[in-house]
Amino acid sequence: MTLWIVAAVIAILLLVIIGAYNRLITLRVRSEEAWSDIDVQLKRRYDLIPNLIETVKGYASHEQKVFEAVTKARAEALNATTLENKNQAENQLSEALKSIFAVSEAYPDLKANQNFLDLQTQLTDTEDKIQAARRFYNTNVRDLNIAIQSFPSNIIAGIFHFQKKELFETTTSAEKEPVKVNFKDK
């Protein structure tokens, strides 16, 4: 009788361990999938930016600083490797893109140009998709981080070396302040 009770306790314990491990694996894979979704949208954004710059350049060629800032921010975002660097670079790129759209306000012909309008629409749509992908990623990372810290899965997470992931946050001044554009020729 005692042997059956010990065997039942061991079986239940093994089921809890297996369940917790599989849940942690599921959450980790979901967060990696969510990061991949962000990556896809960022690539789309990177591909649209050169077309947008070329379209705007034809109308606002003297706004060279704005174009250089966008090009530099795009290059930094493409080359960022860590989540922290990627987060910072993406925030700078968002701020630079806002400058491009602010420049367009000064050129009525540009605002009416169909290529510009199409690119602006595509970029706006992409920005919305990036925000949705960030929210999806952060939700999955939150769930993983909670599971890693909650009992009893924290024990399993420690044994199998599961690590907390960073959230993809936007906390730059680009989110808090309007873009300032100076149209004076230098």
Secondary structure, DSSP 8 states (H G I E B T S, - for coil): -HHHHHHHHHHHHHHHHHHHHHHHHHHHHHHHHHHHHHHHHHHHHHHHHHHHHHHHHTT-TT-HHHHHHHHHHHHHHHH--SHHHHHHHHHHHHHHHHHHHHHHTT-HHHHH-HHHHHHHHHHHHHHHHHHHHHHHHHHHHHHHHHHHHSTTHHHHHHHTT----------SHHHHS---------
